Amino acid sequence: MKNEKGMTLVEVIVAMVIISLALITMMSMFDVGLNTTSKAEKETKAVSLAQAKLEEAKEKLNRGQAAGIGRTAFTETENQGYEYEVQVSGGSLKMIKVVVYYGGKTVELVTKLGERNG
């Protein structure tokens, strides 16, 4: 028997194929993770913007101002690509609905606001 002191060319090629497959799998998982993070970031921003517009509408209604507004784009550059709509309905118990549109998706927040006495 020979005294073997290394790897043959075939063993090196097989090892490289196995490592390449593992790297390709890891890279595709990394891409999926980045896409998921990006989607979550956009949705979180949409929820935050909707909450801000909801609070703004409640404030206007408490001051006796009209709060409903049709579909409108956000004017701030960091909010480009996002649009919102505020709908107010009801009598003494008002329903406020804010919808934020982004990338073909929507986020909708709804609350109710009663009249204040005094």
Number of C-alpha atoms within 10 A of each C-alpha: 3 4 5 7 6 8 9 9 9 9 11 12 12 11 11 12 12 11 12 12 11 11 12 11 11 12 12 11 12 12 11 12 12 12 12 11 12 12 13 12 12 14 19 13 17 24 19 14 21 25 18 13 21 22 15 13 23 21 13 14 19 15 9 9 11 11 18 17 13 10 14 13 15 15 11 8 7 8 14 11 12 22 21 22 18 22 17 21 12 11 10 10 11 16 16 22 20 26 23 27 21 18 11 6 10 15 18 16 15 15 13 13 16 13 11 7 4 3
